[in-house]
């Protein structure tokens, strides 16, 4: 390779590097987690800190394990990501967030670290089974839900659920097994679901769920009771009121 060609390649490389640097829409300086000591199953939110040029955006990706996922465009900094993260085992874990490289029109640099270290503790308990009083209810029939599982001494588990979104607060569970005080019913025939899950808002009463949820039920039409009674044998049928018999015509000789 002659010197002229080598120098041309070097010049092109420097120009490309300078263009890439100039094309950066901003810089991510740090990541902040809502908690560094979450419990198993607890949702963790991440705030991305840094700066963006006016009217520009930055495409980011991340997650807890590779391959990482597209986390979308951010158009202001700092910003708390709508995506939350959680872990299903205790111990040291990491949450990664970094600028993407495939969207050349929305690139950013990252001068700060691209991950947050969290120390995940054990959950207060686990819901191991979720069962319904019937899987084939009739329309309007009340269905109760029973939960089974384990809880650490003195701990509680906050649960939420319902038959459609938005789901409701189902309260605190302080022992297992337990039947929820809220019952459920459906007003249409067909396949329906009852959802039960652990909440993430109450960080003091966090549990995991290994039982199957939602519960699938097949709702059938309610039976309509027909009046099939007949008059007692030997009694004449009642006459219809208001009917006047037609008069008999006289015999006319031919």
Secondary structure as UniProt FT lines:
FT   HELIX           3..22
FT   STRAND          26..33
FT   TURN            40..41
FT   STRAND          46..52
FT   TURN            54..55
FT   STRAND          58..63
FT   STRAND          69..74
FT   STRAND          79..80
FT   STRAND          91..99
FT   TURN            104..105
FT   STRAND          109..110
FT   STRAND          115..121
FT   STRAND          125..132
FT   TURN            139..140
FT   STRAND          145..151
FT   TURN            153..154
FT   STRAND          157..162
FT   STRAND          168..173
FT   STRAND          178..179
FT   STRAND          190..198
FT   TURN            203..204
FT   STRAND          207..209
FT   STRAND          215..220
FT   TURN            233..234
FT   TURN            241..242
//
